[in-house]
Amino acid sequence: MVTLTPGVPGDSGSGFLNGSGEAIGVLSTLQLAPLAGTNGVGDIGKELTYLHANSSFGAIQLVPGTEPFKPNLVEAILGS
């Protein structure tokens, strides 16, 4: 998966959410193809499966957040 927004160097590891606020993946790289500046986004299910199979962090799991999701960026920042 790739995003349409321009990538920012140093943002690798940032979480990506869908329109409902559910985690869908983690930013993995600033890409040159298919479009320079796009972000590569991993699949959260596959990332967790890999983590459990290849590390000692077997107990790590995704849990629901503690605050309601605010899809409007301005409201989320201002706390409206």
Backbone hydrogen bonds, N-H to C=O, Kabsch-Sander energy under -0.5 kcal/mol:
donor,donor_aa,acceptor,acceptor_aa,energy
3,T,39,N,-1.4
7,G,37,G,-3.9
11,D,8,V,-2.0
13,G,27,L,-2.5
14,S,11,D,-1.9
16,F,25,G,-2.8
18,N,22,E,-2.3
21,G,18,N,-2.0
24,I,16,F,-2.9
25,G,16,F,-1.3
27,L,14,S,-3.0
28,S,40,G,-3.4
29,T,40,G,-0.8
31,Q,29,T,-0.6
31,Q,38,T,-3.1
37,G,31,Q,-2.4
38,T,35,L,-1.9
40,G,29,T,-2.3
41,V,1,M,-2.5
42,G,26,V,-2.4
44,I,24,I,-2.3
44,I,42,G,-0.6
47,E,43,D,-2.7
48,L,44,I,-2.4
49,T,45,G,-2.1
50,Y,46,K,-2.4
51,L,47,E,-2.3
52,H,48,L,-2.6
53,A,49,T,-1.8
54,N,50,Y,-1.7
55,S,51,L,-0.6
60,I,57,F,-1.6
73,L,71,P,-0.7
76,A,72,N,-2.6
77,I,73,L,-2.3
78,L,74,V,-2.7
79,G,75,E,-1.6
80,S,75,E,-1.2
